[in-house]
C-alpha cells in the first residue's frame, strides 16, 4: 500500500492507498501503530477497522503478493 494522503481520526493517523479508486469508490485506508497495522473500508463507516499485529500483516501481504 503506497501512502497517498493522511488524516487523523480516533487517535490514529490514517492514509489512503494510492491504489484506491480516484473517485473515492474503492477506498482502502490504513494506519500503523507501534504494535499493529489497521485497515478500514472508508465506504462503510458503520464497520470497525481491522487490526492485526505487524508480523501477521507481513505474512498476509506476502500471501497476497503470491496469490
Residue pairs with C-beta under 8 A, 6 or more apart in sequence:
1 15
1 17
1 18
1 19
1 28
1 30
2 17
2 18
2 19
3 15
3 16
3 17
3 18
4 15
4 16
4 17
4 18
4 20
5 15
5 16
6 13
6 14
6 15
6 16
7 13
7 14
8 14
12 31
12 33
12 38
13 31
14 29
14 30
14 31
14 38
14 40
15 29
15 30
15 31
16 27
16 28
16 29
16 42
17 27
17 28
17 29
17 30
19 28
20 26
20 27
20 28
20 29
21 27
24 42
24 43
25 43
26 43
27 41
27 42
27 43
28 39
28 40
28 41
28 42
29 39
29 40
29 41
29 42
30 37
30 38
30 39
30 40
31 37
31 38
31 40
31 49
32 38
35 53
35 54
36 51
36 52
36 53
36 54
36 57
37 51
37 52
37 53
37 54
37 57
38 49
38 50
38 51
39 49
39 50
39 51
40 47
40 48
40 49
40 50
41 47
52 60
